[in-house]
């Protein structure tokens, strides 16, 4: 995997990956937040775990993170019923 100048330090990556791995597999809403806990993106999905993981996979074409917002994301909040 190619590294990007927009990637976060490994400790922040580790914390974010832990949140992604702990995401519920249930339907619900997710919020991507920056370091100041401002909302970058709000989405909904029938499987929060699958949807959120899909944002942080590398693109086969670009070889980089798929969304520029990913570089700013420091926390992900999940809401389920």
Biopython code that builds the backbone (N, CA, C, O; Angstrom):
import numpy as np
from Bio.PDB.StructureBuilder import StructureBuilder

atoms = [
    (1, "UNK", "N", (0.839, -1.183, 0.000)),
    (1, "UNK", "CA", (0.000, 0.000, 0.000)),
    (1, "UNK", "C", (0.874, 1.234, 0.000)),
    (1, "UNK", "O", (1.829, 1.328, 0.771)),
    (2, "UNK", "N", (0.561, 2.146, -0.834)),
    (2, "UNK", "CA", (1.270, 3.401, -0.931)),
    (2, "UNK", "C", (0.832, 4.332, 0.194)),
    (2, "UNK", "O", (-0.358, 4.401, 0.502)),
    (3, "UNK", "N", (1.760, 5.041, 0.805)),
    (3, "UNK", "CA", (1.385, 5.983, 1.867)),
    (3, "UNK", "C", (1.060, 7.322, 1.241)),
    (3, "UNK", "O", (1.597, 7.683, 0.194)),
    (4, "UNK", "N", (0.183, 8.046, 1.888)),
    (4, "UNK", "CA", (-0.277, 9.329, 1.390)),
    (4, "UNK", "C", (0.145, 10.437, 2.345)),
    (4, "UNK", "O", (0.209, 10.212, 3.554)),
    (5, "UNK", "N", (0.433, 11.632, 1.827)),
    (5, "UNK", "CA", (0.769, 12.730, 2.732)),
    (5, "UNK", "C", (-0.399, 13.134, 3.618)),
    (5, "UNK", "O", (-0.202, 13.851, 4.599)),
    (6, "UNK", "N", (-1.623, 12.685, 3.293)),
    (6, "UNK", "CA", (-2.792, 13.035, 4.096)),
    (6, "UNK", "C", (-3.089, 12.014, 5.185)),
    (6, "UNK", "O", (-4.010, 12.221, 5.975)),
    (7, "UNK", "N", (-2.339, 10.921, 5.252)),
    (7, "UNK", "CA", (-2.611, 9.917, 6.269)),
    (7, "UNK", "C", (-2.189, 10.411, 7.647)),
    (7, "UNK", "O", (-1.217, 11.152, 7.792)),
    (8, "UNK", "N", (-2.934, 9.987, 8.639)),
    (8, "UNK", "CA", (-2.684, 10.375, 10.022)),
    (8, "UNK", "C", (-1.547, 9.567, 10.624)),
    (8, "UNK", "O", (-1.198, 8.507, 10.103)),
    (9, "UNK", "N", (-0.961, 10.057, 11.720)),
    (9, "UNK", "CA", (0.056, 9.271, 12.434)),
    (9, "UNK", "C", (-0.524, 7.928, 12.872)),
    (9, "UNK", "O", (-1.739, 7.790, 13.014)),
    (10, "UNK", "N", (0.328, 6.959, 13.080)),
    (10, "UNK", "CA", (-0.121, 5.592, 13.343)),
    (10, "UNK", "C", (-0.982, 5.464, 14.600)),
    (10, "UNK", "O", (-1.883, 4.626, 14.630)),
    (11, "UNK", "N", (-0.734, 6.273, 15.642)),
    (11, "UNK", "CA", (-1.569, 6.168, 16.853)),
    (11, "UNK", "C", (-3.005, 6.570, 16.540)),
    (11, "UNK", "O", (-3.944, 5.927, 17.009)),
    (12, "UNK", "N", (-3.182, 7.621, 15.757)),
    (12, "UNK", "CA", (-4.528, 8.054, 15.406)),
    (12, "UNK", "C", (-5.176, 7.032, 14.482)),
    (12, "UNK", "O", (-6.368, 6.752, 14.606)),
    (13, "UNK", "N", (-4.395, 6.469, 13.551)),
    (13, "UNK", "CA", (-4.918, 5.414, 12.683)),
    (13, "UNK", "C", (-5.388, 4.240, 13.513)),
    (13, "UNK", "O", (-6.455, 3.683, 13.258)),
    (14, "UNK", "N", (-4.605, 3.863, 14.497)),
    (14, "UNK", "CA", (-4.935, 2.729, 15.344)),
    (14, "UNK", "C", (-6.234, 2.964, 16.103)),
    (14, "UNK", "O", (-7.080, 2.072, 16.170)),
    (15, "UNK", "N", (-6.400, 4.139, 16.669)),
    (15, "UNK", "CA", (-7.624, 4.461, 17.417)),
    (15, "UNK", "C", (-8.835, 4.457, 16.492)),
    (15, "UNK", "O", (-9.892, 3.942, 16.856)),
    (16, "UNK", "N", (-8.688, 5.025, 15.305)),
    (16, "UNK", "CA", (-9.796, 5.072, 14.353)),
    (16, "UNK", "C", (-10.120, 3.667, 13.855)),
    (16, "UNK", "O", (-11.292, 3.312, 13.734)),
    (17, "UNK", "N", (-9.107, 2.871, 13.567)),
    (17, "UNK", "CA", (-9.347, 1.492, 13.124)),
    (17, "UNK", "C", (-10.046, 0.674, 14.197)),
    (17, "UNK", "O", (-10.861, -0.192, 13.881)),
    (18, "UNK", "N", (-9.736, 0.938, 15.464)),
    (18, "UNK", "CA", (-10.424, 0.256, 16.569)),
    (18, "UNK", "C", (-11.902, 0.610, 16.578)),
    (18, "UNK", "O", (-12.749, -0.256, 16.796)),
    (19, "UNK", "N", (-12.214, 1.879, 16.343)),
    (19, "UNK", "CA", (-13.612, 2.309, 16.282)),
    (19, "UNK", "C", (-14.327, 1.650, 15.108)),
    (19, "UNK", "O", (-15.474, 1.222, 15.235)),
    (20, "UNK", "N", (-13.649, 1.571, 13.968)),
    (20, "UNK", "CA", (-14.244, 0.960, 12.783)),
    (20, "UNK", "C", (-14.492, -0.527, 13.029)),
    (20, "UNK", "O", (-15.558, -1.044, 12.691)),
    (21, "UNK", "N", (-13.514, -1.214, 13.615)),
    (21, "UNK", "CA", (-13.663, -2.648, 13.899)),
    (21, "UNK", "C", (-14.780, -2.915, 14.903)),
    (21, "UNK", "O", (-15.405, -3.975, 14.866)),
    (22, "UNK", "N", (-15.035, -1.965, 15.795)),
    (22, "UNK", "CA", (-16.076, -2.127, 16.810)),
    (22, "UNK", "C", (-17.453, -1.677, 16.327)),
    (22, "UNK", "O", (-18.426, -1.754, 17.077)),
    (23, "UNK", "N", (-17.541, -1.212, 15.098)),
    (23, "UNK", "CA", (-18.825, -0.723, 14.566)),
    (23, "UNK", "C", (-19.856, -1.840, 14.575)),
    (23, "UNK", "O", (-19.547, -2.983, 14.240)),
    (24, "UNK", "N", (-21.087, -1.504, 14.961)),
    (24, "UNK", "CA", (-22.135, -2.527, 14.972)),
    (24, "UNK", "C", (-22.467, -2.984, 13.551)),
    (24, "UNK", "O", (-22.345, -2.221, 12.592)),
    (25, "UNK", "N", (-22.886, -4.232, 13.438)),
    (25, "UNK", "CA", (-23.295, -4.756, 12.132)),
    (25, "UNK", "C", (-24.780, -4.498, 11.881)),
    (25, "UNK", "O", (-25.342, -4.960, 10.887)),
    (26, "UNK", "N", (-25.392, -3.771, 12.776)),
    (26, "UNK", "CA", (-26.815, -3.440, 12.702)),
    (26, "UNK", "C", (-27.041, -2.205, 11.823)),
    (26, "UNK", "O", (-26.097, -1.479, 11.514)),
    (27, "UNK", "N", (-28.296, -1.971, 11.424)),
    (27, "UNK", "CA", (-28.601, -0.735, 10.696)),
    (27, "UNK", "C", (-28.525, 0.467, 11.630)),
    (27, "UNK", "O", (-28.726, 0.350, 12.839)),
    (28, "UNK", "N", (-28.231, 1.622, 11.044)),
    (28, "UNK", "CA", (-28.171, 2.832, 11.847)),
    (28, "UNK", "C", (-27.554, 3.994, 11.103)),
    (28, "UNK", "O", (-27.438, 3.990, 9.877)),
    (29, "UNK", "N", (-27.162, 4.984, 11.873)),
    (29, "UNK", "CA", (-26.592, 6.228, 11.355)),
    (29, "UNK", "C", (-25.177, 6.367, 11.907)),
    (29, "UNK", "O", (-24.901, 5.972, 13.040)),
    (30, "UNK", "N", (-24.279, 6.934, 11.093)),
    (30, "UNK", "CA", (-22.915, 7.176, 11.547)),
    (30, "UNK", "C", (-22.523, 8.612, 11.241)),
    (30, "UNK", "O", (-22.985, 9.206, 10.267)),
    (31, "UNK", "N", (-21.658, 9.160, 12.098)),
    (31, "UNK", "CA", (-21.133, 10.512, 11.900)),
    (31, "UNK", "C", (-19.616, 10.439, 11.919)),
    (31, "UNK", "O", (-19.024, 9.865, 12.833)),
    (32, "UNK", "N", (-18.993, 11.023, 10.906)),
    (32, "UNK", "CA", (-17.540, 11.145, 10.885)),
    (32, "UNK", "C", (-17.207, 12.523, 11.440)),
    (32, "UNK", "O", (-17.732, 13.532, 10.970)),
    (33, "UNK", "N", (-16.324, 12.563, 12.451)),
    (33, "UNK", "CA", (-16.004, 13.800, 13.154)),
    (33, "UNK", "C", (-14.523, 14.123, 13.028)),
    (33, "UNK", "O", (-13.689, 13.222, 12.946)),
    (34, "UNK", "N", (-14.197, 15.417, 13.012)),
    (34, "UNK", "CA", (-12.786, 15.830, 12.976)),
    (34, "UNK", "C", (-12.246, 15.953, 14.396)),
    (34, "UNK", "O", (-12.927, 15.589, 15.355)),
    (35, "UNK", "N", (-11.032, 16.461, 14.532)),
    (35, "UNK", "CA", (-10.386, 16.577, 15.845)),
    (35, "UNK", "C", (-11.155, 17.493, 16.799)),
    (35, "UNK", "O", (-11.098, 17.312, 18.016)),
    (36, "UNK", "N", (-11.872, 18.473, 16.252)),
    (36, "UNK", "CA", (-12.663, 19.389, 17.078)),
    (36, "UNK", "C", (-14.094, 18.877, 17.279)),
    (36, "UNK", "O", (-14.959, 19.595, 17.781)),
    (37, "UNK", "N", (-14.322, 17.626, 16.876)),
    (37, "UNK", "CA", (-15.636, 16.967, 16.965)),
    (37, "UNK", "C", (-16.708, 17.663, 16.143)),
    (37, "UNK", "O", (-17.890, 17.626, 16.483)),
    (38, "UNK", "N", (-16.286, 18.294, 15.065)),
    (38, "UNK", "CA", (-17.229, 18.860, 14.110)),
    (38, "UNK", "C", (-17.607, 17.762, 13.121)),
    (38, "UNK", "O", (-16.777, 16.925, 12.764)),
    (39, "UNK", "N", (-18.850, 17.771, 12.685)),
    (39, "UNK", "CA", (-19.328, 16.739, 11.774)),
    (39, "UNK", "C", (-18.779, 16.986, 10.376)),
    (39, "UNK", "O", (-18.943, 18.067, 9.810)),
    (40, "UNK", "N", (-18.123, 15.967, 9.829)),
    (40, "UNK", "CA", (-17.631, 16.013, 8.457)),
    (40, "UNK", "C", (-18.623, 15.364, 7.505)),
    (40, "UNK", "O", (-18.789, 15.799, 6.365)),
    (41, "UNK", "N", (-19.280, 14.312, 7.991)),
    (41, "UNK", "CA", (-20.174, 13.549, 7.132)),
    (41, "UNK", "C", (-21.154, 12.772, 7.994)),
    (41, "UNK", "O", (-20.794, 12.270, 9.058)),
    (42, "UNK", "N", (-22.394, 12.676, 7.530)),
    (42, "UNK", "CA", (-23.416, 11.851, 8.182)),
    (42, "UNK", "C", (-23.939, 10.880, 7.131)),
    (42, "UNK", "O", (-24.224, 11.265, 5.997)),
    (43, "UNK", "N", (-24.057, 9.626, 7.521)),
    (43, "UNK", "CA", (-24.584, 8.629, 6.590)),
    (43, "UNK", "C", (-25.430, 7.613, 7.323)),
    (43, "UNK", "O", (-25.447, 7.567, 8.553)),
    (44, "UNK", "N", (-26.135, 6.794, 6.549)),
    (44, "UNK", "CA", (-26.925, 5.713, 7.143)),
    (44, "UNK", "C", (-26.676, 4.450, 6.340)),
    (44, "UNK", "O", (-26.291, 4.501, 5.172)),
    (45, "UNK", "N", (-26.901, 3.317, 6.989)),
    (45, "UNK", "CA", (-26.629, 2.044, 6.344)),
    (45, "UNK", "C", (-27.389, 0.914, 7.019)),
    (45, "UNK", "O", (-27.759, 1.010, 8.189)),
    (46, "UNK", "N", (-27.616, -0.153, 6.273)),
    (46, "UNK", "CA", (-28.228, -1.339, 6.866)),
    (46, "UNK", "C", (-27.188, -2.147, 7.642)),
    (46, "UNK", "O", (-27.549, -2.955, 8.498)),
    (47, "UNK", "N", (-25.899, -1.938, 7.353)),
    (47, "UNK", "CA", (-24.808, -2.557, 8.112)),
    (47, "UNK", "C", (-23.734, -1.498, 8.336)),
    (47, "UNK", "O", (-22.913, -1.239, 7.457)),
    (48, "UNK", "N", (-23.747, -0.895, 9.508)),
    (48, "UNK", "CA", (-22.786, 0.172, 9.807)),
    (48, "UNK", "C", (-21.351, -0.309, 9.642)),
    (48, "UNK", "O", (-20.512, 0.408, 9.096)),
    (49, "UNK", "N", (-21.070, -1.506, 10.105)),
    (49, "UNK", "CA", (-19.715, -2.052, 10.038)),
    (49, "UNK", "C", (-19.214, -2.097, 8.586)),
    (49, "UNK", "O", (-18.122, -1.615, 8.285)),
    (50, "UNK", "N", (-20.011, -2.671, 7.707)),
    (50, "UNK", "CA", (-19.605, -2.797, 6.298)),
    (50, "UNK", "C", (-19.458, -1.439, 5.628)),
    (50, "UNK", "O", (-18.493, -1.202, 4.901)),
    (51, "UNK", "N", (-20.411, -0.549, 5.869)),
    (51, "UNK", "CA", (-20.374, 0.753, 5.203)),
    (51, "UNK", "C", (-19.157, 1.562, 5.634)),
    (51, "UNK", "O", (-18.436, 2.096, 4.792)),
    (52, "UNK", "N", (-18.926, 1.653, 6.933)),
    (52, "UNK", "CA", (-17.815, 2.468, 7.427)),
    (52, "UNK", "C", (-16.474, 1.881, 6.982)),
    (52, "UNK", "O", (-15.569, 2.625, 6.603)),
    (53, "UNK", "N", (-16.341, 0.559, 7.027)),
    (53, "UNK", "CA", (-15.094, -0.069, 6.561)),
    (53, "UNK", "C", (-14.841, 0.242, 5.094)),
    (53, "UNK", "O", (-13.693, 0.404, 4.680)),
    (54, "UNK", "N", (-15.906, 0.325, 4.308)),
    (54, "UNK", "CA", (-15.730, 0.574, 2.873)),
    (54, "UNK", "C", (-15.107, 1.945, 2.598)),
    (54, "UNK", "O", (-14.426, 2.116, 1.588)),
    (55, "UNK", "N", (-15.327, 2.903, 3.464)),
    (55, "UNK", "CA", (-14.745, 4.236, 3.273)),
    (55, "UNK", "C", (-13.235, 4.242, 3.478)),
    (55, "UNK", "O", (-12.539, 5.099, 2.934)),
    (56, "UNK", "N", (-12.729, 3.305, 4.248)),
    (56, "UNK", "CA", (-11.316, 3.329, 4.602)),
    (56, "UNK", "C", (-10.496, 2.249, 3.911)),
    (56, "UNK", "O", (-9.351, 1.999, 4.288)),
    (57, "UNK", "N", (-11.073, 1.611, 2.907)),
    (57, "UNK", "CA", (-10.311, 0.691, 2.072)),
    (57, "UNK", "C", (-9.560, 1.514, 1.039)),
    (57, "UNK", "O", (-9.966, 2.630, 0.717)),
    (58, "UNK", "N", (-8.470, 0.970, 0.520)),
    (58, "UNK", "CA", (-7.746, 1.690, -0.519)),
    (58, "UNK", "C", (-8.395, 1.448, -1.867)),
    (58, "UNK", "O", (-8.923, 0.368, -2.131)),
    (59, "UNK", "N", (-8.352, 2.431, -2.688)),
    (59, "UNK", "CA", (-8.893, 2.332, -4.034)),
    (59, "UNK", "C", (-7.883, 1.615, -4.922)),
    (59, "UNK", "O", (-6.707, 1.978, -4.946)),
    (60, "UNK", "N", (-8.332, 0.613, -5.642)),
    (60, "UNK", "CA", (-7.440, -0.129, -6.528)),
    (60, "UNK", "C", (-6.911, 0.773, -7.648)),
    (60, "UNK", "O", (-5.785, 0.598, -8.114)),
    (61, "UNK", "N", (-7.717, 1.721, -8.070)),
    (61, "UNK", "CA", (-7.310, 2.611, -9.164)),
    (61, "UNK", "C", (-6.373, 3.703, -8.654)),
    (61, "UNK", "O", (-5.292, 3.911, -9.204)),
    (62, "UNK", "N", (-6.796, 4.396, -7.602)),
    (62, "UNK", "CA", (-6.007, 5.523, -7.096)),
    (62, "UNK", "C", (-4.868, 5.065, -6.196)),
    (62, "UNK", "O", (-3.857, 5.758, -6.079)),
    (63, "UNK", "N", (-5.017, 3.906, -5.557)),
    (63, "UNK", "CA", (-4.010, 3.436, -4.626)),
    (63, "UNK", "C", (-3.913, 4.315, -3.395)),
    (63, "UNK", "O", (-2.865, 4.373, -2.751)),
    (64, "UNK", "N", (-4.980, 4.987, -3.068)),
    (64, "UNK", "CA", (-4.981, 5.949, -1.982)),
    (64, "UNK", "C", (-6.314, 5.857, -1.247)),
    (64, "UNK", "O", (-7.198, 5.109, -1.666)),
    (65, "UNK", "N", (-6.470, 6.601, -0.165)),
    (65, "UNK", "CA", (-7.753, 6.641, 0.530)),
    (65, "UNK", "C", (-8.803, 7.190, -0.415)),
    (65, "UNK", "O", (-8.519, 8.082, -1.214)),
    (66, "UNK", "N", (-10.013, 6.664, -0.331)),
    (66, "UNK", "CA", (-11.047, 7.003, -1.296)),
    (66, "UNK", "C", (-11.607, 8.415, -1.132)),
    (66, "UNK", "O", (-11.924, 9.057, -2.133)),
    (67, "UNK", "N", (-11.735, 8.909, 0.070)),
    (67, "UNK", "CA", (-12.366, 10.196, 0.296)),
    (67, "UNK", "C", (-11.411, 11.172, 0.982)),
    (67, "UNK", "O", (-10.712, 10.792, 1.922)),
    (68, "UNK", "N", (-11.375, 12.424, 0.522)),
    (68, "UNK", "CA", (-10.535, 13.416, 1.213)),
    (68, "UNK", "C", (-10.954, 13.634, 2.664)),
    (68, "UNK", "O", (-10.121, 13.983, 3.502)),
    (69, "UNK", "N", (-12.235, 13.433, 2.969)),
    (69, "UNK", "CA", (-12.709, 13.591, 4.348)),
    (69, "UNK", "C", (-12.063, 12.566, 5.276)),
    (69, "UNK", "O", (-11.946, 12.810, 6.477)),
    (70, "UNK", "N", (-11.641, 11.420, 4.736)),
    (70, "UNK", "CA", (-11.003, 10.402, 5.571)),
    (70, "UNK", "C", (-9.748, 10.933, 6.248)),
    (70, "UNK", "O", (-9.437, 10.546, 7.374)),
    (71, "UNK", "N", (-9.031, 11.814, 5.570)),
    (71, "UNK", "CA", (-7.802, 12.371, 6.141)),
    (71, "UNK", "C", (-8.095, 13.224, 7.370)),
    (71, "UNK", "O", (-7.236, 13.377, 8.239)),
    (72, "UNK", "N", (-9.294, 13.776, 7.448)),
    (72, "UNK", "CA", (-9.665, 14.640, 8.572)),
    (72, "UNK", "C", (-10.406, 13.892, 9.680)),
    (72, "UNK", "O", (-10.519, 14.395, 10.798)),
    (73, "UNK", "N", (-10.905, 12.709, 9.380)),
    (73, "UNK", "CA", (-11.706, 11.957, 10.344)),
    (73, "UNK", "C", (-10.852, 11.461, 11.504)),
    (73, "UNK", "O", (-9.840, 10.789, 11.303)),
    (74, "UNK", "N", (-11.272, 11.800, 12.716)),
    (74, "UNK", "CA", (-10.571, 11.374, 13.927)),
    (74, "UNK", "C", (-11.437, 10.464, 14.796)),
    (74, "UNK", "O", (-10.926, 9.736, 15.648)),
    (75, "UNK", "N", (-12.743, 10.511, 14.575)),
    (75, "UNK", "CA", (-13.669, 9.742, 15.402)),
    (75, "UNK", "C", (-14.907, 9.436, 14.576)),
    (75, "UNK", "O", (-15.294, 10.222, 13.711)),
    (76, "UNK", "N", (-15.527, 8.294, 14.844)),
    (76, "UNK", "CA", (-16.775, 7.940, 14.203)),
    (76, "UNK", "C", (-17.782, 7.593, 15.291)),
    (76, "UNK", "O", (-17.511, 6.763, 16.158)),
    (77, "UNK", "N", (-18.936, 8.229, 15.239)),
    (77, "UNK", "CA", (-20.005, 7.968, 16.205)),
    (77, "UNK", "C", (-21.107, 7.156, 15.524)),
    (77, "UNK", "O", (-21.478, 7.441, 14.385)),
    (78, "UNK", "N", (-21.626, 6.149, 16.219)),
    (78, "UNK", "CA", (-22.656, 5.280, 15.671)),
    (78, "UNK", "C", (-23.934, 5.414, 16.483)),
    (78, "UNK", "O", (-23.898, 5.548, 17.706)),
    (79, "UNK", "N", (-25.068, 5.375, 15.782)),
    (79, "UNK", "CA", (-26.369, 5.409, 16.442)),
    (79, "UNK", "C", (-27.236, 4.302, 15.852)),
    (79, "UNK", "O", (-27.453, 4.247, 14.642)),
    (80, "UNK", "N", (-27.728, 3.425, 16.720)),
    (80, "UNK", "CA", (-28.605, 2.346, 16.297)),
    (80, "UNK", "C", (-29.876, 2.404, 17.134)),
    (80, "UNK", "O", (-29.941, 3.116, 18.136)),
    (81, "UNK", "N", (-30.867, 1.659, 16.718)),
    (81, "UNK", "CA", (-32.122, 1.624, 17.487)),
    (81, "UNK", "C", (-31.980, 0.760, 18.702)),
    (81, "UNK", "O", (-32.932, 0.611, 19.468)),
]
sb = StructureBuilder()
sb.init_structure("model")
sb.init_model(0)
sb.init_chain("A")
sb.init_seg("    ")
for serial, (resi, resn, name, xyz) in enumerate(atoms, 1):
    if name == "N":
        sb.init_residue(resn, " ", resi, " ")
    sb.init_atom(name, np.array(xyz, "f"), 0.0, 1.0, " ", f" {name:<3s}", serial, name[0])
structure = sb.get_structure()
